[in-house]
Amino acid sequence: MRAAPGRAALVLHTHMPYVEGFGTWPFGEEWLWEAVATSYLPLLKVLRAGAPVTLSLTPVLCDQLEAPGALERCLAFLREVRPASHALDAEAAGDPAVAAELQRAAGDYARAADVLEDLGGDLLGALAPFAAWTSAATHAVLPLLATEAGVRLQLRAGIDAHRARFAAAEWPGGLWLPECAHAPWLDPLLAEAGVHATCVELTDVLGLGDPRQLRPLASTAGPLLVPVDRAVIDLVWHPAGYPAHAAYRDSHAMTERRHHPWANDGAVYDPDRAARTAREHAADFVARVRERVAGGGLCVCALDTELLGVWWHEGPIWLAGVVQEAAAQGLELAALDEALVEVDPAPAPEDLPVTTWGTPRDLSTWSGPAVAPLAWRAREGELAVVAAGPHAGPRAVRELLALQASDWAFAVARDRAAPYGRARSEGHRAALATALAGPHDADPALRNLAPHATPRALLSP
């Protein structure tokens, strides 16, 4: 089959809020352990097989994966908690087929534990060779920050952490903007921080499926703005996309202990049926992307890594199938940094609005009426820390970074663990006030959050 003239880049944005040490059931660090078992370890297998995927790891996720004792607790969760909870749900199932599926699924966690132990518990070290892009320190929505100093703190703390952790590989300057939140006034600050390229969501600016989505934009300040191609992303991300197919595991129907023994069509989950469907969808995806780039261009399909596994159980199978089908169908998959070297960017429009990949594609998910108190709380905290400058102390800086995380407002706005999101925001606000008022000691509650952040990052270069 003749190769398509254009190319495609798969970008996986890998992120988890700082939940390590902040609660367990039903929210808290179990989110992270589930992602390790169902997303990160399966993804590692695909990456090691040679998948040309551009992997973005947020610093706050890395903070947790290298936190002392964290992976030991993860192993205990996989070896002890999950087998026991599956067994309890199987006993209460009342349906032999459901009980059998729960017993089978328990083995997935045992196998994940085996893989993690084979890595010596060093998942971050295993992912290191593939860690191409980084992000802001704690996934703050940068256009919502109150000051340039606050943006510098988020960028420097994140980039410094990436360089320190992955010193063996030169950072090419790729930075994932949290929530794809971009404003033109950020571009000089990105350039100052050494950012070469970032992804932006311009669907409502350029139009869904517009060919201009297939060409990077050169900002006046220097960084390349790479549009993500919503026409392709929605094959996966849309509510009616691949994960909604009848054969796939239903991520919403749960047993008492939050297990998922049913498929989307209500039948007892059949992993073989689901795997066949995932491979069919991989072939369909590649065919559609080939058509999308038939006239040339660079199609960037960006997804949250946690979608592949946590929310779409068969996502890692689909990803491996995409790589295989791309080779079979003549679609070139390229690492984004390599592809950007070979493209001629267009000038960025001078009147770009503030954009995100939220719904709608503005800042309202993180600043609308439902979450306005959280947004103002973070801005007030930022102004207090910036006013204190280098005298703020490391504890205050770290509490501010925790307070600024986009995840708390997202949880409230989408009504996903809303009480947890509100509690985390208020808890970090109170801890920040304490840190600014008292001795500058370390905060044990934050453990390993942003260990590379310092008050000096607030200063201009």
C-alpha positions as CSV (number, residue, x, y, z in Angstrom):
1,M,0.0,0.0,0.0
2,R,1.4,3.4,-1.0
3,A,2.3,5.6,2.0
4,A,0.2,8.7,2.7
5,P,1.9,12.0,1.9
6,G,1.4,13.4,5.4
7,R,2.4,12.1,8.8
8,A,0.8,11.6,12.2
9,A,2.1,12.1,15.7
10,L,0.6,10.4,18.8
11,V,1.0,12.6,21.9
12,L,0.2,11.1,25.3
13,H,-0.1,13.5,28.1
14,T,0.5,11.6,31.3
15,H,-0.7,13.3,34.5
16,M,-2.0,12.7,38.0
17,P,-2.8,15.3,40.6
18,Y,-0.7,15.0,43.8
19,V,-2.8,12.4,45.6
20,E,0.1,10.4,47.1
21,G,-0.5,10.5,50.9
22,F,-3.8,12.4,50.5
23,G,-6.5,9.9,51.2
24,T,-7.4,6.4,50.0
25,W,-10.9,5.1,49.4
26,P,-12.8,6.1,47.4
27,F,-10.5,9.0,46.3
28,G,-6.9,9.8,46.9
29,E,-3.8,7.8,46.1
30,E,-5.8,4.8,44.8
31,W,-6.3,6.9,41.7
32,L,-2.6,6.7,41.2
33,W,-2.3,3.0,41.9
34,E,-5.1,2.2,39.5
35,A,-3.3,4.3,36.8
36,V,-0.1,2.4,37.4
37,A,-1.8,-0.9,37.0
38,T,-4.1,-0.3,34.2
39,S,-2.5,2.5,32.2
40,Y,1.2,3.2,32.9
41,L,2.5,-0.4,33.0
42,P,0.5,-1.5,29.8
43,L,1.8,1.7,28.1
44,L,5.4,0.9,29.1
45,K,5.0,-2.4,27.3
46,V,3.9,-0.7,24.1
47,L,6.7,1.9,24.3
48,R,9.3,-0.8,24.8
49,A,8.1,-2.5,21.7
50,G,9.1,0.6,19.7
51,A,5.9,2.6,19.4
52,P,6.9,6.1,18.1
53,V,4.8,7.9,20.7
54,T,5.6,11.3,22.1
55,L,5.3,11.0,25.9
56,S,4.6,13.9,28.2
57,L,5.1,13.3,31.9
58,T,4.0,16.0,34.3
59,P,6.4,16.8,37.0
60,V,3.7,16.3,39.7
61,L,3.2,12.7,38.5
62,C,7.0,12.1,38.6
63,D,7.1,13.6,42.1
64,Q,4.7,10.9,43.2
65,L,6.3,8.0,41.4
66,E,9.7,8.7,43.0
67,A,8.2,9.6,46.5
68,P,9.8,7.3,49.2
69,G,7.5,4.4,50.0
70,A,5.0,5.2,47.3
71,L,5.5,2.3,45.0
72,E,5.7,-0.1,48.0
73,R,2.2,1.0,48.9
74,C,1.2,0.6,45.3
75,L,2.5,-3.0,45.4
76,A,0.5,-3.7,48.6
77,F,-2.6,-2.3,46.9
78,L,-2.1,-4.6,43.9
79,R,-1.1,-7.7,45.9
80,E,-3.5,-7.4,48.8
81,V,-6.3,-4.8,48.4
82,R,-7.4,-5.5,44.9
83,P,-7.5,-9.4,45.2
84,A,-9.5,-9.1,48.4
85,S,-12.0,-6.5,47.0
86,H,-12.5,-8.6,43.9
87,A,-13.1,-11.7,46.0
88,L,-15.7,-9.9,48.2
89,D,-17.5,-8.6,45.1
90,A,-17.4,-12.1,43.5
91,E,-18.9,-13.6,46.6
92,A,-21.8,-11.1,46.6
93,A,-22.3,-11.2,42.8
94,G,-25.2,-13.6,42.7
95,D,-24.4,-14.4,39.1
96,P,-21.8,-17.0,38.4
97,A,-20.7,-15.3,35.1
98,V,-20.2,-12.0,36.9
99,A,-18.3,-13.8,39.7
100,A,-16.1,-15.5,37.2
101,E,-15.2,-12.3,35.5
102,L,-14.4,-10.6,38.8
103,Q,-12.1,-13.5,39.6
104,R,-10.4,-13.3,36.2
105,A,-10.0,-9.5,36.5
106,A,-8.2,-9.9,39.9
107,G,-5.4,-11.6,38.0
108,D,-4.8,-8.4,36.0
109,Y,-3.6,-6.7,39.2
110,A,-1.4,-9.7,40.2
111,R,0.3,-9.5,36.8
112,A,0.7,-5.7,37.1
113,A,2.4,-6.3,40.5
114,D,4.7,-8.9,38.9
115,V,5.8,-6.4,36.3
116,L,6.3,-3.6,38.8
117,E,8.4,-5.9,41.0
118,D,10.5,-6.9,37.9
119,L,11.2,-3.2,37.4
120,G,12.5,-3.1,41.0
121,G,9.7,-0.8,41.8
122,D,11.2,1.9,39.6
123,L,8.4,2.8,37.2
124,L,9.7,6.3,36.6
125,G,13.2,4.9,35.7
126,A,11.5,2.6,33.2
127,L,9.6,5.5,31.6
128,A,12.6,7.8,31.6
129,P,13.9,6.8,28.1
130,F,10.6,7.8,26.6
131,A,10.0,11.1,28.6
132,A,10.2,13.6,25.8
133,W,8.0,16.4,27.0
134,T,7.3,18.0,30.4
135,S,4.8,20.4,31.8
136,A,4.2,23.1,34.4
137,A,5.1,22.0,37.9
138,T,1.6,21.1,39.2
139,H,-0.6,21.4,36.1
140,A,-1.8,25.0,36.8
141,V,-4.0,26.7,34.1
142,L,-1.4,29.3,33.2
143,P,-3.7,31.9,31.7
144,L,-5.5,32.1,35.0
145,L,-2.4,32.9,37.1
146,A,-2.3,36.4,38.4
147,T,1.3,37.4,37.7
148,E,4.2,36.7,35.4
149,A,6.2,35.7,38.5
150,G,3.6,33.0,39.2
151,V,3.9,31.7,35.6
152,R,7.7,31.7,35.9
153,L,7.5,29.6,39.1
154,Q,5.3,27.0,37.5
155,L,7.4,26.8,34.4
156,R,10.8,26.8,36.1
157,A,9.9,24.4,38.8
158,G,8.5,22.0,36.2
159,I,11.4,22.3,33.7
160,D,14.1,22.2,36.3
161,A,12.6,19.0,37.7
162,H,12.5,17.4,34.3
163,R,16.1,18.3,33.5
164,A,17.2,17.0,36.9
165,R,15.4,13.7,36.6
166,F,16.1,13.0,32.9
167,A,19.6,14.5,32.6
168,A,20.7,11.6,30.4
169,A,18.4,12.8,27.6
170,E,18.6,16.4,26.3
171,W,15.2,18.1,26.7
172,P,14.2,19.3,23.2
173,G,11.9,22.1,24.5
174,G,8.5,20.4,24.3
175,L,6.1,21.5,27.0
176,W,2.5,20.4,27.4
177,L,0.4,23.4,28.5
178,P,-1.9,22.1,31.3
179,E,-5.4,21.7,29.9
180,C,-4.0,23.0,26.6
181,A,-4.7,26.5,28.1
182,H,-2.9,29.0,25.9
183,A,-2.9,32.8,25.8
184,P,-0.7,34.8,23.5
185,W,0.8,36.7,26.4
186,L,2.3,33.5,27.7
187,D,4.5,33.0,24.6
188,P,7.4,35.3,25.7
189,L,7.4,33.6,29.1
190,L,7.5,30.2,27.4
191,A,10.4,31.3,25.2
192,E,12.2,32.6,28.3
193,A,11.9,29.2,29.9
194,G,13.4,27.5,26.9
195,V,10.1,26.1,25.4
196,H,10.4,25.2,21.7
197,A,7.0,23.8,21.1
198,T,3.6,23.3,22.8
199,C,0.2,21.9,21.7
200,V,-2.8,24.2,21.4
201,E,-6.6,23.6,20.9
202,L,-7.7,25.8,18.0
203,T,-10.7,23.9,16.8
204,D,-13.1,26.8,17.5
205,V,-10.6,29.2,15.9
206,L,-9.7,27.4,12.7
207,G,-12.7,25.1,12.4
208,L,-13.1,21.4,12.9
209,G,-11.3,19.5,10.2
210,D,-9.8,22.6,8.6
211,P,-6.5,21.8,6.8
212,R,-4.8,24.5,8.8
213,Q,-5.1,22.2,11.8
214,L,-2.3,20.1,10.1
215,R,0.3,22.8,10.2
216,P,2.2,24.2,13.2
217,L,2.1,27.9,13.9
218,A,5.2,30.1,14.6
219,S,4.4,32.6,17.4
220,T,6.0,36.0,17.3
221,A,7.9,35.2,20.5
222,G,9.4,32.0,19.1
223,P,7.6,28.8,20.4
224,L,5.8,26.7,17.9
225,L,2.1,26.3,18.5
226,V,1.0,22.9,17.4
227,P,-2.7,22.5,16.8
228,V,-4.2,19.2,18.1
229,D,-6.5,17.7,15.5
230,R,-9.9,17.4,17.0
231,A,-11.3,15.7,13.9
232,V,-9.1,12.7,14.7
233,I,-9.0,13.0,18.5
234,D,-12.8,12.7,18.6
235,L,-12.7,9.3,17.1
236,V,-11.5,8.3,20.5
237,W,-12.5,11.2,22.9
238,H,-16.0,11.9,21.7
239,P,-18.9,10.4,23.9
240,A,-19.8,8.4,20.8
241,G,-16.2,7.5,20.0
242,Y,-14.5,4.1,20.1
243,P,-14.7,3.6,23.9
244,A,-18.5,3.7,23.8
245,H,-18.7,0.5,21.7
246,A,-20.9,-2.3,23.1
247,A,-18.0,-4.8,23.6
248,Y,-15.8,-2.6,25.8
249,R,-15.7,-2.6,29.5
250,D,-18.2,-0.2,31.0
251,S,-16.2,2.2,33.2
252,H,-19.4,3.6,34.8
253,A,-21.3,0.5,35.9
254,M,-19.6,-0.6,39.1
255,T,-19.8,-3.2,41.9
256,E,-19.8,-2.0,45.5
257,R,-16.0,-1.9,45.5
258,R,-15.8,-0.1,42.2
259,H,-15.0,-3.1,39.9
260,H,-16.3,-3.3,36.3
261,P,-17.5,-6.8,35.3
262,W,-19.9,-5.6,32.6
263,A,-19.5,-4.5,29.0
264,N,-21.2,-1.3,27.7
265,D,-24.1,-3.3,26.3
266,G,-24.8,-4.8,29.7
267,A,-23.4,-8.2,29.0
268,V,-20.8,-9.8,31.3
269,Y,-17.5,-8.5,30.1
270,D,-15.7,-10.7,27.6
271,P,-12.0,-9.7,27.2
272,D,-11.5,-11.6,24.0
273,R,-14.5,-9.9,22.3
274,A,-13.2,-6.5,23.5
275,A,-9.7,-7.2,22.2
276,R,-10.9,-8.1,18.8
277,T,-13.0,-4.9,18.7
278,A,-10.0,-2.8,19.8
279,R,-7.9,-4.2,16.9
280,E,-10.7,-3.4,14.5
281,H,-10.9,0.1,15.8
282,A,-7.1,0.5,15.4
283,A,-7.4,-0.4,11.8
284,D,-10.3,2.0,11.3
285,F,-8.4,4.8,13.1
286,V,-5.3,4.4,10.9
287,A,-7.5,4.4,7.7
288,R,-9.2,7.6,8.8
289,V,-5.9,9.3,9.7
290,R,-4.4,8.3,6.3
291,E,-7.4,9.9,4.6
292,R,-7.0,13.0,6.8
293,V,-3.3,13.5,5.7
294,A,-3.8,12.4,2.1
295,G,-3.0,15.9,1.0
296,G,0.0,16.3,3.3
297,G,0.5,17.9,6.7
298,L,1.0,16.7,10.3
299,C,-1.9,15.3,12.2
300,V,-1.4,15.5,15.9
301,C,-3.6,13.2,18.0
302,A,-3.2,14.1,21.6
303,L,-4.8,12.1,24.4
304,D,-4.6,11.8,28.1
305,T,-2.6,8.7,28.8
306,E,-5.0,7.7,31.6
307,L,-7.8,7.4,29.1
308,L,-5.9,4.4,27.7
309,G,-6.5,1.9,30.5
310,V,-8.2,3.7,33.4
311,W,-11.2,5.0,31.5
312,W,-10.9,2.9,28.3
313,H,-9.7,-0.5,29.6
314,E,-8.8,-1.7,26.1
315,G,-7.0,1.5,25.1
316,P,-3.5,0.0,25.4
317,I,-4.5,-2.8,23.0
318,W,-5.9,-0.2,20.6
319,L,-2.6,1.8,20.8
320,A,-0.5,-1.3,20.0
321,G,-2.9,-2.0,17.2
322,V,-2.5,1.5,15.8
323,V,1.2,1.1,15.6
324,Q,0.9,-2.2,13.8
325,E,-1.8,-1.0,11.4
326,A,0.2,2.2,10.6
327,A,3.0,0.0,9.3
328,A,0.6,-2.2,7.4
329,Q,-1.4,0.7,5.8
330,G,1.5,3.0,5.0
331,L,0.9,5.7,7.6
332,E,4.0,7.3,9.0
333,L,3.9,7.7,12.7
334,A,6.5,10.2,13.9
335,A,7.8,11.5,17.2
336,L,6.5,15.1,17.4
337,D,9.9,16.7,18.0
338,E,11.3,15.0,15.0
339,A,8.4,15.9,12.8
340,L,8.6,19.5,13.8
341,V,12.1,19.8,12.5
342,E,10.9,18.9,9.0
343,V,7.8,21.2,8.8
344,D,7.5,24.7,7.6
345,P,5.3,26.5,10.2
346,A,2.7,29.2,9.3
347,P,2.7,32.5,11.1
348,A,0.4,32.4,14.1
349,P,-2.6,34.8,13.8
350,E,-2.1,38.0,15.7
351,D,-5.6,37.8,17.3
352,L,-5.5,34.3,18.8
353,P,-8.0,34.2,21.8
354,V,-7.4,32.3,25.0
355,T,-8.1,28.7,24.3
356,T,-8.2,25.4,26.2
357,W,-9.4,21.9,25.4
358,G,-12.1,22.3,28.1
359,T,-15.8,22.4,27.3
360,P,-16.4,25.0,26.0
361,R,-12.9,25.7,24.8
362,D,-12.3,28.6,27.2
363,L,-11.4,29.0,30.9
364,S,-14.8,28.4,32.3
365,T,-14.2,24.8,33.5
366,W,-11.6,26.3,35.9
367,S,-13.0,29.7,36.6
368,G,-16.8,29.6,36.0
369,P,-19.4,30.2,38.8
370,A,-19.2,26.7,40.2
371,V,-15.5,27.0,40.8
372,A,-15.0,30.7,41.2
373,P,-14.1,30.5,44.9
374,L,-11.3,28.0,44.0
375,A,-10.0,30.3,41.3
376,W,-9.9,33.4,43.5
377,R,-8.4,31.4,46.3
378,A,-5.5,30.4,44.1
379,R,-4.9,33.9,42.8
380,E,-5.0,35.4,46.3
381,G,-2.5,32.9,47.4
382,E,-0.2,33.6,44.5
383,L,-0.3,37.4,45.1
384,A,0.7,36.8,48.7
385,V,3.6,34.6,47.8
386,V,4.8,36.9,45.0
387,A,4.6,39.8,47.5
388,A,6.8,37.9,49.9
389,G,9.2,37.1,47.1
390,P,12.3,35.1,48.1
391,H,11.3,35.5,51.7
392,A,8.2,33.3,51.2
393,G,10.1,30.2,52.1
394,P,10.0,26.8,50.4
395,R,7.0,25.5,52.3
396,A,4.8,28.5,51.1
397,V,6.0,28.0,47.5
398,R,5.1,24.3,47.5
399,E,1.7,25.0,49.1
400,L,1.0,27.6,46.4
401,L,2.0,25.1,43.7
402,A,-0.4,22.5,45.2
403,L,-3.2,25.1,45.5
404,Q,-2.8,26.1,41.8
405,A,-3.3,22.6,40.4
406,S,-6.1,22.6,37.8
407,D,-7.4,19.2,39.1
408,W,-9.3,20.6,42.1
409,A,-11.5,22.9,40.0
410,F,-11.9,20.2,37.3
411,A,-13.2,17.7,39.9
412,V,-15.7,20.3,41.1
413,A,-16.8,21.6,37.7
414,R,-17.3,18.1,36.3
415,D,-18.8,16.8,39.6
416,R,-16.2,14.1,39.8
417,A,-15.1,13.8,43.4
418,A,-16.3,17.4,44.0
419,P,-16.0,17.2,47.8
420,Y,-12.4,15.9,47.5
421,G,-11.5,18.8,45.1
422,R,-13.0,21.4,47.4
423,A,-11.3,19.9,50.5
424,R,-7.9,19.8,48.7
425,S,-8.2,23.4,47.6
426,E,-9.2,24.7,51.0
427,G,-6.6,22.5,52.7
428,H,-3.7,24.0,50.7
429,R,-5.1,27.5,51.1
430,A,-5.0,27.1,54.9
431,A,-1.6,25.5,54.8
432,L,-0.3,28.3,52.6
433,A,-1.5,30.9,55.1
434,T,0.2,29.0,57.9
435,A,3.4,28.8,56.0
436,L,3.4,32.6,55.3
437,A,2.7,33.4,58.9
438,G,5.2,31.0,60.6
439,P,8.5,29.4,60.4
440,H,9.7,28.2,57.0
441,D,9.8,24.5,57.8
442,A,9.0,21.7,55.4
443,D,5.5,20.5,55.2
444,P,5.4,16.7,55.7
445,A,1.9,16.4,54.2
446,L,3.3,17.4,50.8
447,R,6.1,14.8,51.1
448,N,7.7,14.9,47.6
449,L,5.7,17.6,45.8
450,A,7.9,19.9,43.7
451,P,11.2,19.1,45.4
452,H,13.0,21.3,42.9
453,A,10.9,24.4,43.5
454,T,12.5,27.4,45.3
455,P,11.4,31.0,45.9
456,R,14.2,32.1,43.6
457,A,12.0,30.9,40.7
458,L,9.7,33.9,41.3
459,L,12.4,36.3,40.2
460,S,12.9,37.6,36.7
461,P,16.0,36.2,34.8
